[in-house]
Amino acid sequence: MTYDLLVHNIGQLILPKSSDKPLKGQEMKELNIIENAAIGIMDGKIAWLGSNAEAESLKASERIDAQGKVVSPGLVDPHTHLVFGGSREHELSLKQAGVPYLEILAQGGGILSTVGSTKKATEEELFEKASFHLERMISYGVTTLEAKSGYGLDADTELKQLRVVQKLKEKYPVSVVSTFLGAHAVPPGFKGKEDEFLEEMSRLFDDIKEGQLAEFVDIFCETGVFTIEQSRMFLQQAKEKGFGLKIHADEIDPLGGTELAVSLGAASADHLVAASDEGIRQLSEGNTVAVLLPGTTFYLGKDYYARARKMIDEGAAVALATDFNPGSCVTENLQMIMSLAALKLKMSAEEIWNAVTVNAAHAIGKASEAGTLEKGRSADFVIWDVPNYKYIPYHFGVNHAQSVYHSGKKLWERTAYGEIQLSPAR
């Protein structure tokens, strides 16, 4: 057999455990590392894994010498707000001056600023902006990600955002999962009429399903936004329409969004900074993935992070994500989130790698395609310019990716003279 591509002289090959369920508790501490390894690729899929010594006798149309570097599955970012208009850098000085968020909101800032900019932007403008951010994510090693709507809060703009995500799927050879987050906030005209607004958003379910514009439906369950009962009703309607479920839960107050996610069989419950002990206990009993967003806590200057250590120690499944958005976490760098997970969430290197690969894939319904490297799966992988797998959480704030591959095709590489973005066209 002649392989299309053979990657040899791999110093460490990271092989997260493949499972039909997310890794939970003690399982997250287990990470298979093969020293002096090689992988063979055929028709965009992993066809062979073995030792570097065995690879010497194999034939391949193309051979890549990994030069003793680390190779991992492509990273998975399971929570991003990729499509939006405008930016909000002018608000940073207000935050530094201690201006409360509600006052910034009253001045036309906050999420309403992004909503306004997104409404004004054309579909083409949103596509170009989202493309820029997506290409940067790819450069940091991400080959699978989720992208939410949620900056429209009306039918036309929400559908416009979802169409942009569809165009990104068509242009870029990466895996993009779409989530409808029409229930991201309460528009000014619906204050006190939240049920009416949710009913308006739920009317979009049929059009979204028919147009295959989203795989998941999400809602922001929080004080001042949507209650537990409102969230339950909205998500139950989405479930009946065949959507997967996600929920922004217990970010500020322990309302019970974590418990709601488990009871509904949601793929993930996200944020969870204020998740209760009971919520964590229920996570350990179900397969809902806790998607933690330490970059958001960091950017907002908060002192209390999600209790990842308690979640893992009590048997829950944890994933990590950037929460890339223009207001509360302005970074496309999932590697930086890995460092924050080590420093602020007290997660081990093994737990972190599982959280940005296999568990993150489970959180967005991509566990059968992404998050691990094994025979028959898509050859999505990253060659890292690091001496070992523990180095990335340790050395923070820079890009350690040497080259990024999806389905065996190189998407991006770094050279000695700078970064080269290769053509993303399918």
Order of alpha helices (4+ residues) and beta strands (2+ residues): beta-beta-beta-beta-alpha-beta-beta-beta-beta-alpha-alpha-alpha-alpha-beta-alpha-beta-alpha-alpha-beta-alpha-beta-alpha-beta-alpha-beta-alpha-alpha-beta-alpha-alpha-alpha-beta-alpha-beta-beta-beta
